[in-house]
Amino acid sequence: MNYEPDPEEQEILNAFERGELKSVPDAEQKIAEAEEAARNTLNRMRQIQLNLTERDYHLAYVKASEQGLPYPVLLSDIVHKYLTGQLVERGLSGI
């Protein structure tokens, strides 16, 4: 079976063969994040209504902006990580 790359794929392949591509720092983490994102896109999403205080909304908005994300994506990620045990409480000393 022959596969012909499309023009964009061919451009990437040519750059790779010329040695023009460089690995990013923490490439393995980036790959893991991309894989998780791909898995998450395959999951059926449900919309919910979430009431936040003005302060929490503002903090979420600022944190999301710092990461280049829409705040609903950040909040969804936080909920997902908490529910899957990837996010743990450190205590209430920050309040």
PDB file of N, CA, C and O in Angstrom:
ATOM      1  N   MET A   1       0.853  -1.171   0.000  1.00  0.00           N
ATOM      2  CA  MET A   1       0.000   0.000   0.000  1.00  0.00           C
ATOM      3  C   MET A   1       0.901   1.236   0.000  1.00  0.00           C
ATOM      4  O   MET A   1       1.748   1.387   0.880  1.00  0.00           O
ATOM      5  N   ASN A   2       0.721   2.112  -0.977  1.00  0.00           N
ATOM      6  CA  ASN A   2       1.481   3.353  -1.074  1.00  0.00           C
ATOM      7  C   ASN A   2       0.695   4.500  -0.492  1.00  0.00           C
ATOM      8  O   ASN A   2      -0.516   4.609  -0.685  1.00  0.00           O
ATOM      9  N   TYR A   3       1.399   5.353   0.220  1.00  0.00           N
ATOM     10  CA  TYR A   3       0.773   6.538   0.792  1.00  0.00           C
ATOM     11  C   TYR A   3       1.507   7.752   0.270  1.00  0.00           C
ATOM     12  O   TYR A   3       2.728   7.847   0.391  1.00  0.00           O
ATOM     13  N   GLU A   4       0.780   8.664  -0.301  1.00  0.00           N
ATOM     14  CA  GLU A   4       1.347   9.915  -0.783  1.00  0.00           C
ATOM     15  C   GLU A   4       1.021  11.017   0.213  1.00  0.00           C
ATOM     16  O   GLU A   4      -0.151  11.311   0.448  1.00  0.00           O
ATOM     17  N   PRO A   5       2.046  11.632   0.802  1.00  0.00           N
ATOM     18  CA  PRO A   5       1.764  12.723   1.745  1.00  0.00           C
ATOM     19  C   PRO A   5       1.181  13.930   1.027  1.00  0.00           C
ATOM     20  O   PRO A   5       1.497  14.201  -0.132  1.00  0.00           O
ATOM     21  N   ASP A   6       0.323  14.647   1.742  1.00  0.00           N
ATOM     22  CA  ASP A   6      -0.211  15.881   1.161  1.00  0.00           C
ATOM     23  C   ASP A   6       0.903  16.933   1.194  1.00  0.00           C
ATOM     24  O   ASP A   6       1.941  16.697   1.814  1.00  0.00           O
ATOM     25  N   PRO A   7       0.717  18.082   0.547  1.00  0.00           N
ATOM     26  CA  PRO A   7       1.790  19.088   0.475  1.00  0.00           C
ATOM     27  C   PRO A   7       2.328  19.528   1.843  1.00  0.00           C
ATOM     28  O   PRO A   7       3.534  19.713   2.002  1.00  0.00           O
ATOM     29  N   GLU A   8       1.444  19.693   2.822  1.00  0.00           N
ATOM     30  CA  GLU A   8       1.903  20.108   4.150  1.00  0.00           C
ATOM     31  C   GLU A   8       2.758  19.016   4.787  1.00  0.00           C
ATOM     32  O   GLU A   8       3.802  19.300   5.373  1.00  0.00           O
ATOM     33  N   GLU A   9       2.310  17.766   4.670  1.00  0.00           N
ATOM     34  CA  GLU A   9       3.083  16.651   5.218  1.00  0.00           C
ATOM     35  C   GLU A   9       4.434  16.527   4.514  1.00  0.00           C
ATOM     36  O   GLU A   9       5.452  16.254   5.150  1.00  0.00           O
ATOM     37  N   GLN A  10       4.430  16.731   3.195  1.00  0.00           N
ATOM     38  CA  GLN A  10       5.674  16.644   2.429  1.00  0.00           C
ATOM     39  C   GLN A  10       6.652  17.733   2.855  1.00  0.00           C
ATOM     40  O   GLN A  10       7.855  17.488   2.950  1.00  0.00           O
ATOM     41  N   GLU A  11       6.142  18.926   3.108  1.00  0.00           N
ATOM     42  CA  GLU A  11       6.988  20.028   3.566  1.00  0.00           C
ATOM     43  C   GLU A  11       7.641  19.693   4.912  1.00  0.00           C
ATOM     44  O   GLU A  11       8.825  19.958   5.118  1.00  0.00           O
ATOM     45  N   ILE A  12       6.859  19.111   5.819  1.00  0.00           N
ATOM     46  CA  ILE A  12       7.396  18.712   7.124  1.00  0.00           C
ATOM     47  C   ILE A  12       8.442  17.613   6.957  1.00  0.00           C
ATOM     48  O   ILE A  12       9.498  17.655   7.588  1.00  0.00           O
ATOM     49  N   LEU A  13       8.151  16.638   6.115  1.00  0.00           N
ATOM     50  CA  LEU A  13       9.092  15.543   5.868  1.00  0.00           C
ATOM     51  C   LEU A  13      10.396  16.069   5.283  1.00  0.00           C
ATOM     52  O   LEU A  13      11.477  15.650   5.697  1.00  0.00           O
ATOM     53  N   ASN A  14      10.301  16.982   4.325  1.00  0.00           N
ATOM     54  CA  ASN A  14      11.502  17.562   3.722  1.00  0.00           C
ATOM     55  C   ASN A  14      12.330  18.312   4.760  1.00  0.00           C
ATOM     56  O   ASN A  14      13.554  18.186   4.787  1.00  0.00           O
ATOM     57  N   ALA A  15      11.671  19.089   5.611  1.00  0.00           N
ATOM     58  CA  ALA A  15      12.380  19.834   6.656  1.00  0.00           C
ATOM     59  C   ALA A  15      13.066  18.866   7.620  1.00  0.00           C
ATOM     60  O   ALA A  15      14.187  19.119   8.061  1.00  0.00           O
ATOM     61  N   PHE A  16      12.402  17.768   7.944  1.00  0.00           N
ATOM     62  CA  PHE A  16      12.986  16.756   8.829  1.00  0.00           C
ATOM     63  C   PHE A  16      14.229  16.144   8.188  1.00  0.00           C
ATOM     64  O   PHE A  16      15.265  15.998   8.837  1.00  0.00           O
ATOM     65  N   GLU A  17      14.114  15.788   6.911  1.00  0.00           N
ATOM     66  CA  GLU A  17      15.235  15.159   6.214  1.00  0.00           C
ATOM     67  C   GLU A  17      16.419  16.109   6.063  1.00  0.00           C
ATOM     68  O   GLU A  17      17.561  15.654   6.002  1.00  0.00           O
ATOM     69  N   ARG A  18      16.173  17.411   6.003  1.00  0.00           N
ATOM     70  CA  ARG A  18      17.248  18.404   5.917  1.00  0.00           C
ATOM     71  C   ARG A  18      17.821  18.732   7.298  1.00  0.00           C
ATOM     72  O   ARG A  18      18.776  19.502   7.403  1.00  0.00           O
ATOM     73  N   GLY A  19      17.253  18.162   8.340  1.00  0.00           N
ATOM     74  CA  GLY A  19      17.739  18.410   9.693  1.00  0.00           C
ATOM     75  C   GLY A  19      17.338  19.759  10.246  1.00  0.00           C
ATOM     76  O   GLY A  19      18.002  20.285  11.139  1.00  0.00           O
ATOM     77  N   GLU A  20      16.263  20.324   9.730  1.00  0.00           N
ATOM     78  CA  GLU A  20      15.826  21.656  10.141  1.00  0.00           C
ATOM     79  C   GLU A  20      14.900  21.644  11.353  1.00  0.00           C
ATOM     80  O   GLU A  20      14.637  22.694  11.938  1.00  0.00           O
ATOM     81  N   LEU A  21      14.415  20.493  11.729  1.00  0.00           N
ATOM     82  CA  LEU A  21      13.483  20.421  12.855  1.00  0.00           C
ATOM     83  C   LEU A  21      14.249  20.131  14.135  1.00  0.00           C
ATOM     84  O   LEU A  21      15.200  19.349  14.146  1.00  0.00           O
ATOM     85  N   LYS A  22      13.820  20.772  15.208  1.00  0.00           N
ATOM     86  CA  LYS A  22      14.462  20.583  16.505  1.00  0.00           C
ATOM     87  C   LYS A  22      13.423  20.086  17.499  1.00  0.00           C
ATOM     88  O   LYS A  22      12.252  20.463  17.446  1.00  0.00           O
ATOM     89  N   SER A  23      13.871  19.249  18.390  1.00  0.00           N
ATOM     90  CA  SER A  23      12.986  18.752  19.438  1.00  0.00           C
ATOM     91  C   SER A  23      12.716  19.868  20.442  1.00  0.00           C
ATOM     92  O   SER A  23      13.598  20.667  20.756  1.00  0.00           O
ATOM     93  N   VAL A  24      11.499  19.909  20.931  1.00  0.00           N
ATOM     94  CA  VAL A  24      11.151  20.903  21.944  1.00  0.00           C
ATOM     95  C   VAL A  24      11.581  20.385  23.311  1.00  0.00           C
ATOM     96  O   VAL A  24      11.640  19.175  23.530  1.00  0.00           O
ATOM     97  N   PRO A  25      11.882  21.306  24.236  1.00  0.00           N
ATOM     98  CA  PRO A  25      12.157  20.840  25.596  1.00  0.00           C
ATOM     99  C   PRO A  25      10.920  20.115  26.127  1.00  0.00           C
ATOM    100  O   PRO A  25       9.797  20.462  25.760  1.00  0.00           O
ATOM    101  N   ASP A  26      11.105  19.148  26.956  1.00  0.00           N
ATOM    102  CA  ASP A  26      10.039  18.330  27.543  1.00  0.00           C
ATOM    103  C   ASP A  26       9.099  17.746  26.482  1.00  0.00           C
ATOM    104  O   ASP A  26       7.877  17.785  26.626  1.00  0.00           O
ATOM    105  N   ALA A  27       9.701  17.200  25.407  1.00  0.00           N
ATOM    106  CA  ALA A  27       8.922  16.652  24.293  1.00  0.00           C
ATOM    107  C   ALA A  27       7.998  15.525  24.748  1.00  0.00           C
ATOM    108  O   ALA A  27       6.860  15.429  24.289  1.00  0.00           O
ATOM    109  N   GLU A  28       8.484  14.676  25.646  1.00  0.00           N
ATOM    110  CA  GLU A  28       7.653  13.551  26.092  1.00  0.00           C
ATOM    111  C   GLU A  28       6.402  14.044  26.799  1.00  0.00           C
ATOM    112  O   GLU A  28       5.326  13.471  26.624  1.00  0.00           O
ATOM    113  N   GLN A  29       6.526  15.098  27.593  1.00  0.00           N
ATOM    114  CA  GLN A  29       5.359  15.662  28.276  1.00  0.00           C
ATOM    115  C   GLN A  29       4.393  16.258  27.259  1.00  0.00           C
ATOM    116  O   GLN A  29       3.179  16.092  27.383  1.00  0.00           O
ATOM    117  N   LYS A  30       4.927  16.951  26.255  1.00  0.00           N
ATOM    118  CA  LYS A  30       4.077  17.546  25.219  1.00  0.00           C
ATOM    119  C   LYS A  30       3.324  16.455  24.458  1.00  0.00           C
ATOM    120  O   LYS A  30       2.147  16.618  24.138  1.00  0.00           O
ATOM    121  N   ILE A  31       3.996  15.357  24.174  1.00  0.00           N
ATOM    122  CA  ILE A  31       3.352  14.242  23.473  1.00  0.00           C
ATOM    123  C   ILE A  31       2.244  13.658  24.338  1.00  0.00           C
ATOM    124  O   ILE A  31       1.149  13.385  23.847  1.00  0.00           O
ATOM    125  N   ALA A  32       2.524  13.467  25.622  1.00  0.00           N
ATOM    126  CA  ALA A  32       1.510  12.925  26.537  1.00  0.00           C
ATOM    127  C   ALA A  32       0.306  13.857  26.623  1.00  0.00           C
ATOM    128  O   ALA A  32      -0.836  13.399  26.643  1.00  0.00           O
ATOM    129  N   GLU A  33       0.560  15.167  26.674  1.00  0.00           N
ATOM    130  CA  GLU A  33      -0.541  16.133  26.724  1.00  0.00           C
ATOM    131  C   GLU A  33      -1.369  16.086  25.441  1.00  0.00           C
ATOM    132  O   GLU A  33      -2.597  16.160  25.485  1.00  0.00           O
ATOM    133  N   ALA A  34      -0.691  15.964  24.302  1.00  0.00           N
ATOM    134  CA  ALA A  34      -1.406  15.890  23.024  1.00  0.00           C
ATOM    135  C   ALA A  34      -2.240  14.612  22.944  1.00  0.00           C
ATOM    136  O   ALA A  34      -3.366  14.630  22.447  1.00  0.00           O
ATOM    137  N   GLU A  35      -1.682  13.506  23.434  1.00  0.00           N
ATOM    138  CA  GLU A  35      -2.429  12.249  23.431  1.00  0.00           C
ATOM    139  C   GLU A  35      -3.660  12.348  24.319  1.00  0.00           C
ATOM    140  O   GLU A  35      -4.737  11.877  23.952  1.00  0.00           O
ATOM    141  N   GLU A  36      -3.499  12.965  25.494  1.00  0.00           N
ATOM    142  CA  GLU A  36      -4.646  13.128  26.392  1.00  0.00           C
ATOM    143  C   GLU A  36      -5.702  14.027  25.755  1.00  0.00           C
ATOM    144  O   GLU A  36      -6.899  13.754  25.848  1.00  0.00           O
ATOM    145  N   ALA A  37      -5.255  15.085  25.115  1.00  0.00           N
ATOM    146  CA  ALA A  37      -6.192  15.986  24.444  1.00  0.00           C
ATOM    147  C   ALA A  37      -6.944  15.251  23.339  1.00  0.00           C
ATOM    148  O   ALA A  37      -8.146  15.449  23.164  1.00  0.00           O
ATOM    149  N   ALA A  38      -6.238  14.404  22.597  1.00  0.00           N
ATOM    150  CA  ALA A  38      -6.888  13.636  21.531  1.00  0.00           C
ATOM    151  C   ALA A  38      -7.919  12.672  22.112  1.00  0.00           C
ATOM    152  O   ALA A  38      -9.021  12.537  21.581  1.00  0.00           O
ATOM    153  N   ARG A  39      -7.553  12.003  23.210  1.00  0.00           N
ATOM    154  CA  ARG A  39      -8.515  11.094  23.849  1.00  0.00           C
ATOM    155  C   ARG A  39      -9.734  11.861  24.341  1.00  0.00           C
ATOM    156  O   ARG A  39     -10.867  11.400  24.200  1.00  0.00           O
ATOM    157  N   ASN A  40      -9.496  13.036  24.919  1.00  0.00           N
ATOM    158  CA  ASN A  40     -10.600  13.825  25.453  1.00  0.00           C
ATOM    159  C   ASN A  40     -11.545  14.305  24.362  1.00  0.00           C
ATOM    160  O   ASN A  40     -12.746  14.436  24.598  1.00  0.00           O
ATOM    161  N   THR A  41     -11.019  14.568  23.172  1.00  0.00           N
ATOM    162  CA  THR A  41     -11.904  15.019  22.097  1.00  0.00           C
ATOM    163  C   THR A  41     -12.819  13.894  21.634  1.00  0.00           C
ATOM    164  O   THR A  41     -13.878  14.141  21.057  1.00  0.00           O
ATOM    165  N   LEU A  42     -12.404  12.660  21.891  1.00  0.00           N
ATOM    166  CA  LEU A  42     -13.239  11.531  21.498  1.00  0.00           C
ATOM    167  C   LEU A  42     -14.338  11.252  22.515  1.00  0.00           C
ATOM    168  O   LEU A  42     -15.316  10.567  22.214  1.00  0.00           O
ATOM    169  N   ASN A  43     -14.173  11.779  23.702  1.00  0.00           N
ATOM    170  CA  ASN A  43     -15.187  11.584  24.738  1.00  0.00           C
ATOM    171  C   ASN A  43     -16.367  12.514  24.486  1.00  0.00           C
ATOM    172  O   ASN A  43     -16.202  13.659  24.065  1.00  0.00           O
ATOM    173  N   ARG A  44     -17.538  12.002  24.749  1.00  0.00           N
ATOM    174  CA  ARG A  44     -18.740  12.823  24.602  1.00  0.00           C
ATOM    175  C   ARG A  44     -18.753  13.880  25.696  1.00  0.00           C
ATOM    176  O   ARG A  44     -18.528  13.580  26.868  1.00  0.00           O
ATOM    177  N   MET A  45     -19.013  15.095  25.308  1.00  0.00           N
ATOM    178  CA  MET A  45     -19.013  16.197  26.264  1.00  0.00           C
ATOM    179  C   MET A  45     -20.448  16.541  26.647  1.00  0.00           C
ATOM    180  O   MET A  45     -21.365  16.440  25.832  1.00  0.00           O
ATOM    181  N   ARG A  46     -20.623  16.942  27.883  1.00  0.00           N
ATOM    182  CA  ARG A  46     -21.912  17.433  28.367  1.00  0.00           C
ATOM    183  C   ARG A  46     -21.709  18.833  28.896  1.00  0.00           C
ATOM    184  O   ARG A  46     -20.714  19.123  29.561  1.00  0.00           O
ATOM    185  N   GLN A  47     -22.652  19.691  28.600  1.00  0.00           N
ATOM    186  CA  GLN A  47     -22.586  21.049  29.115  1.00  0.00           C
ATOM    187  C   GLN A  47     -23.258  21.104  30.475  1.00  0.00           C
ATOM    188  O   GLN A  47     -24.286  20.470  30.711  1.00  0.00           O
ATOM    189  N   ILE A  48     -22.651  21.878  31.359  1.00  0.00           N
ATOM    190  CA  ILE A  48     -23.240  22.087  32.678  1.00  0.00           C
ATOM    191  C   ILE A  48     -23.247  23.582  32.970  1.00  0.00           C
ATOM    192  O   ILE A  48     -22.539  24.360  32.331  1.00  0.00           O
ATOM    193  N   GLN A  49     -24.042  23.955  33.926  1.00  0.00           N
ATOM    194  CA  GLN A  49     -24.030  25.335  34.396  1.00  0.00           C
ATOM    195  C   GLN A  49     -23.248  25.352  35.695  1.00  0.00           C
ATOM    196  O   GLN A  49     -23.465  24.512  36.568  1.00  0.00           O
ATOM    197  N   LEU A  50     -22.348  26.298  35.821  1.00  0.00           N
ATOM    198  CA  LEU A  50     -21.500  26.383  36.999  1.00  0.00           C
ATOM    199  C   LEU A  50     -21.557  27.808  37.528  1.00  0.00           C
ATOM    200  O   LEU A  50     -21.251  28.757  36.806  1.00  0.00           O
ATOM    201  N   ASN A  51     -21.942  27.953  38.764  1.00  0.00           N
ATOM    202  CA  ASN A  51     -21.995  29.274  39.387  1.00  0.00           C
ATOM    203  C   ASN A  51     -20.712  29.511  40.168  1.00  0.00           C
ATOM    204  O   ASN A  51     -20.331  28.707  41.020  1.00  0.00           O
ATOM    205  N   LEU A  52     -20.052  30.620  39.869  1.00  0.00           N
ATOM    206  CA  LEU A  52     -18.815  30.995  40.544  1.00  0.00           C
ATOM    207  C   LEU A  52     -18.965  32.374  41.151  1.00  0.00           C
ATOM    208  O   LEU A  52     -19.741  33.200  40.671  1.00  0.00           O
ATOM    209  N   THR A  53     -18.215  32.610  42.207  1.00  0.00           N
ATOM    210  CA  THR A  53     -18.165  33.969  42.734  1.00  0.00           C
ATOM    211  C   THR A  53     -17.414  34.834  41.720  1.00  0.00           C
ATOM    212  O   THR A  53     -16.683  34.317  40.875  1.00  0.00           O
ATOM    213  N   GLU A  54     -17.595  36.132  41.809  1.00  0.00           N
ATOM    214  CA  GLU A  54     -16.872  37.041  40.917  1.00  0.00           C
ATOM    215  C   GLU A  54     -15.366  36.837  41.056  1.00  0.00           C
ATOM    216  O   GLU A  54     -14.627  36.850  40.072  1.00  0.00           O
ATOM    217  N   ARG A  55     -14.931  36.650  42.294  1.00  0.00           N
ATOM    218  CA  ARG A  55     -13.494  36.469  42.547  1.00  0.00           C
ATOM    219  C   ARG A  55     -12.975  35.205  41.863  1.00  0.00           C
ATOM    220  O   ARG A  55     -11.945  35.245  41.190  1.00  0.00           O
ATOM    221  N   ASP A  56     -13.683  34.079  42.030  1.00  0.00           N
ATOM    222  CA  ASP A  56     -13.248  32.831  41.409  1.00  0.00           C
ATOM    223  C   ASP A  56     -13.288  32.927  39.885  1.00  0.00           C
ATOM    224  O   ASP A  56     -12.396  32.428  39.200  1.00  0.00           O
ATOM    225  N   TYR A  57     -14.328  33.570  39.366  1.00  0.00           N
ATOM    226  CA  TYR A  57     -14.421  33.758  37.914  1.00  0.00           C
ATOM    227  C   TYR A  57     -13.205  34.541  37.419  1.00  0.00           C
ATOM    228  O   TYR A  57     -12.564  34.157  36.441  1.00  0.00           O
ATOM    229  N   HIS A  58     -12.898  35.640  38.104  1.00  0.00           N
ATOM    230  CA  HIS A  58     -11.774  36.478  37.692  1.00  0.00           C
ATOM    231  C   HIS A  58     -10.458  35.699  37.760  1.00  0.00           C
ATOM    232  O   HIS A  58      -9.641  35.774  36.842  1.00  0.00           O
ATOM    233  N   LEU A  59     -10.256  34.950  38.849  1.00  0.00           N
ATOM    234  CA  LEU A  59      -9.026  34.163  38.985  1.00  0.00           C
ATOM    235  C   LEU A  59      -8.916  33.109  37.884  1.00  0.00           C
ATOM    236  O   LEU A  59      -7.838  32.907  37.324  1.00  0.00           O
ATOM    237  N   ALA A  60     -10.019  32.442  37.574  1.00  0.00           N
ATOM    238  CA  ALA A  60     -10.011  31.436  36.508  1.00  0.00           C
ATOM    239  C   ALA A  60      -9.712  32.086  35.162  1.00  0.00           C
ATOM    240  O   ALA A  60      -8.952  31.547  34.358  1.00  0.00           O
ATOM    241  N   TYR A  61     -10.309  33.238  34.926  1.00  0.00           N
ATOM    242  CA  TYR A  61     -10.104  33.957  33.669  1.00  0.00           C
ATOM    243  C   TYR A  61      -8.630  34.353  33.515  1.00  0.00           C
ATOM    244  O   TYR A  61      -8.048  34.197  32.441  1.00  0.00           O
ATOM    245  N   VAL A  62      -8.039  34.863  34.588  1.00  0.00           N
ATOM    246  CA  VAL A  62      -6.634  35.290  34.544  1.00  0.00           C
ATOM    247  C   VAL A  62      -5.719  34.088  34.323  1.00  0.00           C
ATOM    248  O   VAL A  62      -4.832  34.132  33.471  1.00  0.00           O
ATOM    249  N   LYS A  63      -5.931  33.009  35.090  1.00  0.00           N
ATOM    250  CA  LYS A  63      -5.096  31.809  34.940  1.00  0.00           C
ATOM    251  C   LYS A  63      -5.200  31.237  33.531  1.00  0.00           C
ATOM    252  O   LYS A  63      -4.195  30.847  32.938  1.00  0.00           O
ATOM    253  N   ALA A  64      -6.413  31.187  33.000  1.00  0.00           N
ATOM    254  CA  ALA A  64      -6.610  30.661  31.653  1.00  0.00           C
ATOM    255  C   ALA A  64      -5.900  31.543  30.632  1.00  0.00           C
ATOM    256  O   ALA A  64      -5.266  31.036  29.707  1.00  0.00           O
ATOM    257  N   SER A  65      -6.002  32.841  30.796  1.00  0.00           N
ATOM    258  CA  SER A  65      -5.340  33.770  29.876  1.00  0.00           C
ATOM    259  C   SER A  65      -3.829  33.576  29.901  1.00  0.00           C
ATOM    260  O   SER A  65      -3.176  33.627  28.859  1.00  0.00           O
ATOM    261  N   GLU A  66      -3.277  33.354  31.085  1.00  0.00           N
ATOM    262  CA  GLU A  66      -1.835  33.124  31.212  1.00  0.00           C
ATOM    263  C   GLU A  66      -1.397  31.883  30.442  1.00  0.00           C
ATOM    264  O   GLU A  66      -0.273  31.817  29.944  1.00  0.00           O
ATOM    265  N   GLN A  67      -2.294  30.899  30.347  1.00  0.00           N
ATOM    266  CA  GLN A  67      -1.966  29.653  29.654  1.00  0.00           C
ATOM    267  C   GLN A  67      -2.445  29.645  28.208  1.00  0.00           C
ATOM    268  O   GLN A  67      -2.255  28.660  27.494  1.00  0.00           O
ATOM    269  N   GLY A  68      -3.062  30.736  27.777  1.00  0.00           N
ATOM    270  CA  GLY A  68      -3.549  30.807  26.403  1.00  0.00           C
ATOM    271  C   GLY A  68      -4.761  29.934  26.150  1.00  0.00           C
ATOM    272  O   GLY A  68      -4.945  29.418  25.048  1.00  0.00           O
ATOM    273  N   LEU A  69      -5.591  29.769  27.178  1.00  0.00           N
ATOM    274  CA  LEU A  69      -6.777  28.920  27.073  1.00  0.00           C
ATOM    275  C   LEU A  69      -8.031  29.730  27.343  1.00  0.00           C
ATOM    276  O   LEU A  69      -7.980  30.733  28.055  1.00  0.00           O
ATOM    277  N   PRO A  70      -9.155  29.308  26.783  1.00  0.00           N
ATOM    278  CA  PRO A  70     -10.428  29.871  27.232  1.00  0.00           C
ATOM    279  C   PRO A  70     -10.689  29.366  28.655  1.00  0.00           C
ATOM    280  O   PRO A  70     -10.347  28.229  28.982  1.00  0.00           O
ATOM    281  N   TYR A  71     -11.288  30.197  29.491  1.00  0.00           N
ATOM    282  CA  TYR A  71     -11.476  29.785  30.885  1.00  0.00           C
ATOM    283  C   TYR A  71     -12.354  28.545  31.031  1.00  0.00           C
ATOM    284  O   TYR A  71     -12.111  27.767  31.953  1.00  0.00           O
ATOM    285  N   PRO A  72     -13.370  28.302  30.173  1.00  0.00           N
ATOM    286  CA  PRO A  72     -14.128  27.053  30.345  1.00  0.00           C
ATOM    287  C   PRO A  72     -13.259  25.809  30.140  1.00  0.00           C
ATOM    288  O   PRO A  72     -13.483  24.783  30.781  1.00  0.00           O
ATOM    289  N   VAL A  73     -12.274  25.900  29.250  1.00  0.00           N
ATOM    290  CA  VAL A  73     -11.375  24.764  29.028  1.00  0.00           C
ATOM    291  C   VAL A  73     -10.520  24.530  30.268  1.00  0.00           C
ATOM    292  O   VAL A  73     -10.321  23.387  30.680  1.00  0.00           O
ATOM    293  N   LEU A  74     -10.018  25.598  30.857  1.00  0.00           N
ATOM    294  CA  LEU A  74      -9.235  25.474  32.089  1.00  0.00           C
ATOM    295  C   LEU A  74     -10.068  24.835  33.195  1.00  0.00           C
ATOM    296  O   LEU A  74      -9.608  23.908  33.862  1.00  0.00           O
ATOM    297  N   LEU A  75     -11.287  25.323  33.392  1.00  0.00           N
ATOM    298  CA  LEU A  75     -12.145  24.776  34.451  1.00  0.00           C
ATOM    299  C   LEU A  75     -12.470  23.308  34.189  1.00  0.00           C
ATOM    300  O   LEU A  75     -12.483  22.499  35.116  1.00  0.00           O
ATOM    301  N   SER A  76     -12.731  22.965  32.938  1.00  0.00           N
ATOM    302  CA  SER A  76     -13.007  21.578  32.584  1.00  0.00           C
ATOM    303  C   SER A  76     -11.797  20.695  32.882  1.00  0.00           C
ATOM    304  O   SER A  76     -11.942  19.582  33.388  1.00  0.00           O
ATOM    305  N   ASP A  77     -10.607  21.198  32.565  1.00  0.00           N
ATOM    306  CA  ASP A  77      -9.383  20.449  32.827  1.00  0.00           C
ATOM    307  C   ASP A  77      -9.170  20.246  34.323  1.00  0.00           C
ATOM    308  O   ASP A  77      -8.761  19.168  34.754  1.00  0.00           O
ATOM    309  N   ILE A  78      -9.446  21.278  35.113  1.00  0.00           N
ATOM    310  CA  ILE A  78      -9.302  21.167  36.569  1.00  0.00           C
ATOM    311  C   ILE A  78     -10.256  20.104  37.118  1.00  0.00           C
ATOM    312  O   ILE A  78      -9.852  19.266  37.925  1.00  0.00           O
ATOM    313  N   VAL A  79     -11.498  20.135  36.689  1.00  0.00           N
ATOM    314  CA  VAL A  79     -12.485  19.149  37.151  1.00  0.00           C
ATOM    315  C   VAL A  79     -12.041  17.746  36.750  1.00  0.00           C
ATOM    316  O   VAL A  79     -12.090  16.822  37.561  1.00  0.00           O
ATOM    317  N   HIS A  80     -11.608  17.587  35.498  1.00  0.00           N
ATOM    318  CA  HIS A  80     -11.172  16.276  35.015  1.00  0.00           C
ATOM    319  C   HIS A  80      -9.997  15.750  35.844  1.00  0.00           C
ATOM    320  O   HIS A  80     -10.000  14.597  36.275  1.00  0.00           O
ATOM    321  N   LYS A  81      -9.004  16.594  36.060  1.00  0.00           N
ATOM    322  CA  LYS A  81      -7.833  16.157  36.828  1.00  0.00           C
ATOM    323  C   LYS A  81      -8.208  15.811  38.265  1.00  0.00           C
ATOM    324  O   LYS A  81      -7.689  14.843  38.820  1.00  0.00           O
ATOM    325  N   TYR A  82      -9.090  16.577  38.864  1.00  0.00           N
ATOM    326  CA  TYR A  82      -9.520  16.293  40.239  1.00  0.00           C
ATOM    327  C   TYR A  82     -10.245  14.949  40.302  1.00  0.00           C
ATOM    328  O   TYR A  82      -9.977  14.134  41.185  1.00  0.00           O
ATOM    329  N   LEU A  83     -11.153  14.726  39.372  1.00  0.00           N
ATOM    330  CA  LEU A  83     -11.953  13.502  39.398  1.00  0.00           C
ATOM    331  C   LEU A  83     -11.146  12.254  39.070  1.00  0.00           C
ATOM    332  O   LEU A  83     -11.511  11.156  39.489  1.00  0.00           O
ATOM    333  N   THR A  84     -10.060  12.408  38.330  1.00  0.00           N
ATOM    334  CA  THR A  84      -9.230  11.254  37.983  1.00  0.00           C
ATOM    335  C   THR A  84      -8.024  11.104  38.906  1.00  0.00           C
ATOM    336  O   THR A  84      -7.141  10.286  38.647  1.00  0.00           O
ATOM    337  N   GLY A  85      -7.984  11.894  39.985  1.00  0.00           N
ATOM    338  CA  GLY A  85      -6.919  11.765  40.968  1.00  0.00           C
ATOM    339  C   GLY A  85      -5.596  12.395  40.570  1.00  0.00           C
ATOM    340  O   GLY A  85      -4.584  12.178  41.235  1.00  0.00           O
ATOM    341  N   GLN A  86      -5.590  13.169  39.501  1.00  0.00           N
ATOM    342  CA  GLN A  86      -4.356  13.823  39.062  1.00  0.00           C
ATOM    343  C   GLN A  86      -4.151  15.176  39.733  1.00  0.00           C
ATOM    344  O   GLN A  86      -3.089  15.783  39.596  1.00  0.00           O
ATOM    345  N   LEU A  87      -5.153  15.645  40.451  1.00  0.00           N
ATOM    346  CA  LEU A  87      -5.087  16.927  41.142  1.00  0.00           C
ATOM    347  C   LEU A  87      -5.429  16.662  42.599  1.00  0.00           C
ATOM    348  O   LEU A  87      -6.501  16.142  42.910  1.00  0.00           O
ATOM    349  N   VAL A  88      -4.531  17.014  43.472  1.00  0.00           N
ATOM    350  CA  VAL A  88      -4.756  16.758  44.891  1.00  0.00           C
ATOM    351  C   VAL A  88      -4.733  18.067  45.663  1.00  0.00           C
ATOM    352  O   VAL A  88      -4.086  19.033  45.257  1.00  0.00           O
ATOM    353  N   GLU A  89      -5.442  18.084  46.773  1.00  0.00           N
ATOM    354  CA  GLU A  89      -5.487  19.273  47.621  1.00  0.00           C
ATOM    355  C   GLU A  89      -4.183  19.402  48.393  1.00  0.00           C
ATOM    356  O   GLU A  89      -3.608  18.411  48.843  1.00  0.00           O
ATOM    357  N   ARG A  90      -3.727  20.648  48.537  1.00  0.00           N
ATOM    358  CA  ARG A  90      -2.528  20.912  49.323  1.00  0.00           C
ATOM    359  C   ARG A  90      -2.870  21.563  50.650  1.00  0.00           C
ATOM    360  O   ARG A  90      -1.976  21.809  51.459  1.00  0.00           O
ATOM    361  N   GLY A  91      -4.110  21.840  50.889  1.00  0.00           N
ATOM    362  CA  GLY A  91      -4.509  22.497  52.127  1.00  0.00           C
ATOM    363  C   GLY A  91      -5.131  23.845  51.840  1.00  0.00           C
ATOM    364  O   GLY A  91      -5.178  24.291  50.693  1.00  0.00           O
ATOM    365  N   LEU A  92      -5.601  24.481  52.872  1.00  0.00           N
ATOM    366  CA  LEU A  92      -6.307  25.744  52.729  1.00  0.00           C
ATOM    367  C   LEU A  92      -5.437  26.937  53.094  1.00  0.00           C
ATOM    368  O   LEU A  92      -5.963  28.017  53.361  1.00  0.00           O
ATOM    369  N   SER A  93      -4.127  26.769  53.113  1.00  0.00           N
ATOM    370  CA  SER A  93      -3.248  27.858  53.541  1.00  0.00           C
ATOM    371  C   SER A  93      -3.287  29.048  52.592  1.00  0.00           C
ATOM    372  O   SER A  93      -2.935  30.159  52.989  1.00  0.00           O
ATOM    373  N   GLY A  94      -3.712  28.838  51.331  1.00  0.00           N
ATOM    374  CA  GLY A  94      -3.746  29.934  50.367  1.00  0.00           C
ATOM    375  C   GLY A  94      -4.956  30.828  50.499  1.00  0.00           C
ATOM    376  O   GLY A  94      -5.028  31.859  49.831  1.00  0.00           O
ATOM    377  N   ILE A  95      -5.912  30.465  51.342  1.00  0.00           N
ATOM    378  CA  ILE A  95      -7.145  31.260  51.466  1.00  0.00           C
ATOM    379  C   ILE A  95      -6.985  32.321  52.516  1.00  0.00           C
ATOM    380  O   ILE A  95      -7.914  33.089  52.765  1.00  0.00           O
TER     381      ILE A  95
END
